[in-house]
Amino acid sequence: AWTGEISGRVVCDVCGDAAIGPEDHALEGAEVAVLCITKSGEVINYQAFTNSKGMYTVAETMPESDRWDSCLARPISSFHLHCTRRGDAHSGVKFTYNKPSGNSHTVKTFLYKPATAPLYC
């Protein structure tokens, strides 16, 4: 059997500057969708929510012949009171999944920002 894992992080970009700094914080409960196409052509859709550290993970064990070929990860929503607007210029990340069994692919951090930045920014 082959095992794959995809993980990433979702952060509140408090100042909306697209850079992670000391004022920014992890978003717990943010929803992320991961869509993968397998070597056999099947499309599998995963849904994940971030933990208290803003981290999410999807993992699957399957036959080697059905392993992931390419995937798309995209943020779906943030339920945080102040941080609900997507901060990324593009909404998803496409990547080829060519990791050996038991390894993890880390997706770039997704950012959300508040409707209005605080005065200290």
N, C-alpha and C positions, 0 to 999 in steps of 0.2 A: 504493500500500500504506500501511497504518497501523501505527505502532509504538507499543507501550505498555510501561511499565516500572513495577514496584512494588518498593520497597526499604524496609528497616527495620533495626532493631538489637535484639539480645538481650543483656541485662546481668545479672550476678549481683548481686542486692541483698543484700549481705553481712549487714547488720543487720536486714533484713526490714522496713524503715521506709517502703517504697514511694516513697522519694526517692533520686535518684541523687546520691551524694556521693563524696568522695575515696577511701573505703574500697572502693567498688564497682569491678567490673572487667567487661570484655567477655567474653562466653561464646563461645568458638570451638567449632564443630562442633554447635551447637544446631540442631535441625530445626524448620522452619516450613512449614506448608502454606498455599497460597493457592488459593482456589477462585473462579473467575470465570464469570459468565454473560455470553454475548455478545449483541449486538443481535439476532442470528438465533435466540437461545434455546438455543444449545449450552452445555453445562457443561464447563469445562476445569479440570483439577486440576494444580497445580504443586507441586513439592516443592523446598525450598531448604535449604542448610546455611550457617551463618555462617562467615565467615573469621576471621582472627586478631584483627580489630578488632570482632568481634561483628556484622558487617554481612552482610545477605543481599539478593539481588536476583533477581527473575524478570522476563523480558522476552519479548516476542513480536511478530512482524511478521505481519500478516494483512490481508485485504481490508478496506476501510473498512466495508463492510456487515456484517462479522463481528466488529467491534471489541468490546472489553469494555464491558459496560453497568454491572455492579456486581460487587463482589468481597468475599470474606471472607478475612482473614488470621488464622491462629491458630498459637500455639506448639504443637509436638507433643512434643518431648522435649529434655532437656539431658543430655549424657553427661559433664558435669563431675563430678569425684569428690565434691565437697561441695555443689554447688549444683544440686539436681535437683527441688525443689518449686516449682510455679508460684506466683509472687508476686502475680499479677493477680487481682482479684476476679472478673473475667469472662475467659473463655478466648479470645475472638476479637474482631476488629474488622471490622464491616461498613462498606462505603463505596461510593458511586456513583463510577464511573470516568468522568469527563467531560473528561479532559485531551486537548488536541490531540495529533496524532501527534508523536512524538519527545520528549514530556515524561514526567516521572516523578512518581509519587504516593508520598509517604513515610508509612509507617504508624507509629503511636506505638510507643515502645520497649516490648518485652515483658520482664518481670522474672521471674527465678527466685531462690529464696532457699534457704539451707541449712536442714537439719532443726533445727539449734540454732544460734543466733547466738553469735558469739565474745564473750568476757567484756568486751572493750573497747567493745562497743556500749552 
